[in-house]
Amino acid sequence: MKLLILIFIGLMLGTLSCENKRITDYQYQSGGKITGPDIGMCICCGGWKIVIDNETYNFDQLPAEANIDLQKATFPIFVKLDWELKGSSGCPKWINIQRIQKE
């Protein structure tokens, strides 16, 4: 009987010590700085410029849940984000932003 009580207490303590993390609580992949629109006139120009780890990339849209209005923003905007290189664009410095938040 004492063994069952100890097992029950152990299970309760283990359950209570678990953290309930949502996806928004996890760390972001990178920090970055959105510097503004890319007004260049080249084949790989356009969209918006963002600096990540001293490299400048372009992106064309933010995720729907992002609370950043690029049309009304004052630049630079410091952000944390998850991203990946666009594989099919033909331009090597274009990225897809998967998740982003202002710092």
ZARONU-327223 format. One record per residue (C-alpha): y, z negated, x negated; residue in one letter; residue number from 1. Coordinates in nm, 2 decimals, padded with zeros to 4 digits. Each point is the difference from the previous one (the first is absolute). Last residue first. Layout:
+--------+--------+--------+---+-----+
!     yy !     zz !     xx ! r !   k !
+--------+--------+--------+---+-----+
!      Y !      Z !      X ! A ! NUM !
...
+--------+--------+--------+---+-----+
This chain:
+--------+--------+--------+---+-----+
!     yy !     zz !     xx ! r !   k !
+--------+--------+--------+---+-----+
!  04.28 !  03.04 ! -01.19 ! E ! 103 !
! -00.02 !  00.26 !  00.26 ! K ! 102 !
! -00.35 !  00.08 !  00.12 ! Q ! 101 !
! -00.23 !  00.30 ! -00.03 ! I ! 100 !
! -00.35 !  00.11 !  00.09 ! R !  99 !
! -00.18 !  00.33 ! -00.04 ! Q !  98 !
!  00.26 !  00.20 ! -00.18 ! I !  97 !
! -00.12 !  00.35 ! -00.08 ! N !  96 !
!  00.12 !  00.13 ! -00.34 ! I !  95 !
!  00.15 !  00.31 ! -00.15 ! W !  94 !
!  00.04 !  00.02 ! -00.38 ! K !  93 !
! -00.26 !  00.27 ! -00.08 ! P !  92 !
!  00.12 !  00.27 !  00.24 ! C !  91 !
! -00.28 !  00.22 !  00.13 ! G !  90 !
!  00.00 ! -00.20 !  00.32 ! S !  89 !
! -00.38 ! -00.05 !  00.03 ! S !  88 !
! -00.06 ! -00.32 ! -00.20 ! G !  87 !
!  00.28 ! -00.21 !  00.12 ! K !  86 !
!  00.01 ! -00.30 ! -00.24 ! L !  85 !
! -00.07 ! -00.33 !  00.15 ! E !  84 !
!  00.21 ! -00.29 !  00.14 ! W !  83 !
!  00.01 ! -00.37 !  00.08 ! D !  82 !
!  00.35 ! -00.15 !  00.00 ! L !  81 !
!  00.25 ! -00.26 ! -00.11 ! K !  80 !
!  00.36 !  00.09 !  00.05 ! V !  79 !
!  00.35 ! -00.01 ! -00.16 ! F !  78 !
!  00.24 !  00.23 !  00.19 ! I !  77 !
!  00.25 !  00.18 ! -00.22 ! P !  76 !
!  00.18 !  00.11 !  00.20 ! F !  75 !
!  00.18 ! -00.09 !  00.32 ! T !  74 !
! -00.21 !  00.10 !  00.30 ! A !  73 !
!  00.11 !  00.18 !  00.32 ! K !  72 !
! -00.23 !  00.31 ! -00.02 ! Q !  71 !
! -00.27 ! -00.19 ! -00.19 ! L !  70 !
! -00.06 ! -00.24 !  00.28 ! D !  69 !
! -00.24 ! -00.25 ! -00.13 ! I !  68 !
! -00.22 ! -00.21 !  00.23 ! N !  67 !
! -00.33 !  00.17 ! -00.10 ! A !  66 !
! -00.25 !  00.00 !  00.29 ! E !  65 !
! -00.01 !  00.38 !  00.03 ! A !  64 !
! -00.08 !  00.04 ! -00.37 ! P !  63 !
!  00.28 !  00.16 ! -00.21 ! L !  62 !
!  00.06 !  00.37 ! -00.04 ! Q !  61 !
!  00.07 !  00.28 ! -00.25 ! D !  60 !
! -00.08 ! -00.16 ! -00.33 ! F !  59 !
!  00.13 !  00.08 ! -00.35 ! N !  58 !
! -00.09 ! -00.17 ! -00.33 ! Y !  57 !
!  00.19 ! -00.13 ! -00.29 ! T !  56 !
! -00.19 ! -00.19 ! -00.27 ! E !  55 !
!  00.13 ! -00.32 ! -00.16 ! N !  54 !
! -00.28 ! -00.21 !  00.16 ! D !  53 !
!  00.08 !  00.14 !  00.35 ! I !  52 !
!  00.34 !  00.17 !  00.06 ! V !  51 !
!  00.04 !  00.16 !  00.35 ! I !  50 !
!  00.18 !  00.32 !  00.09 ! K !  49 !
!  00.01 !  00.13 !  00.36 ! W !  48 !
! -00.09 !  00.33 !  00.16 ! G !  47 !
!  00.09 !  00.31 ! -00.19 ! G !  46 !
! -00.09 !  00.16 ! -00.33 ! C !  45 !
! -00.34 !  00.16 ! -00.10 ! C !  44 !
!  00.11 !  00.36 !  00.05 ! I !  43 !
!  00.35 ! -00.06 ! -00.14 ! C !  42 !
!  00.34 ! -00.05 !  00.16 ! M !  41 !
!  00.06 ! -00.37 ! -00.07 ! G !  40 !
!  00.14 ! -00.23 !  00.27 ! I !  39 !
! -00.26 ! -00.27 ! -00.05 ! D !  38 !
!  00.11 ! -00.28 !  00.24 ! P !  37 !
!  00.05 ! -00.35 ! -00.13 ! G !  36 !
! -00.09 ! -00.24 ! -00.28 ! T !  35 !
! -00.30 ! -00.17 !  00.17 ! I !  34 !
! -00.10 ! -00.27 ! -00.26 ! K !  33 !
! -00.36 ! -00.11 ! -00.05 ! G !  32 !
! -00.25 ! -00.28 ! -00.03 ! G !  31 !
! -00.36 !  00.09 !  00.00 ! S !  30 !
! -00.35 ! -00.06 !  00.15 ! Q !  29 !
!  00.11 ! -00.25 !  00.26 ! Y !  28 !
! -00.16 ! -00.34 !  00.02 ! Q !  27 !
! -00.18 ! -00.11 !  00.32 ! Y !  26 !
!  00.17 ! -00.18 !  00.28 ! D !  25 !
!  00.06 !  00.32 !  00.21 ! T !  24 !
! -00.37 !  00.05 !  00.03 ! I !  23 !
! -00.04 ! -00.33 !  00.18 ! R !  22 !
! -00.13 ! -00.30 ! -00.18 ! K !  21 !
! -00.18 ! -00.29 !  00.19 ! N !  20 !
! -00.06 ! -00.24 ! -00.28 ! E !  19 !
! -00.33 ! -00.19 ! -00.02 ! C !  18 !
!  00.02 ! -00.37 ! -00.06 ! S !  17 !
! -00.07 ! -00.09 !  00.36 ! L !  16 !
! -00.33 !  00.19 !  00.00 ! T !  15 !
! -00.12 ! -00.16 ! -00.32 ! G !  14 !
!  00.09 ! -00.35 !  00.13 ! L !  13 !
! -00.18 !  00.07 !  00.32 ! M !  12 !
! -00.31 !  00.13 ! -00.17 ! L !  11 !
! -00.01 ! -00.30 ! -00.24 ! G !  10 !
!  00.04 ! -00.24 !  00.29 ! I !   9 !
! -00.29 !  00.16 !  00.19 ! F !   8 !
! -00.22 !  00.00 ! -00.31 ! I !   7 !
!  00.08 ! -00.36 ! -00.06 ! L !   6 !
! -00.08 ! -00.09 !  00.36 ! I !   5 !
! -00.33 !  00.20 ! -00.01 ! L !   4 !
! -00.10 ! -00.19 ! -00.32 ! L !   3 !
!  00.08 ! -00.33 !  00.16 ! K !   2 !
! -00.24 !  00.08 !  00.28 ! M !   1 !
+--------+--------+--------+---+-----+
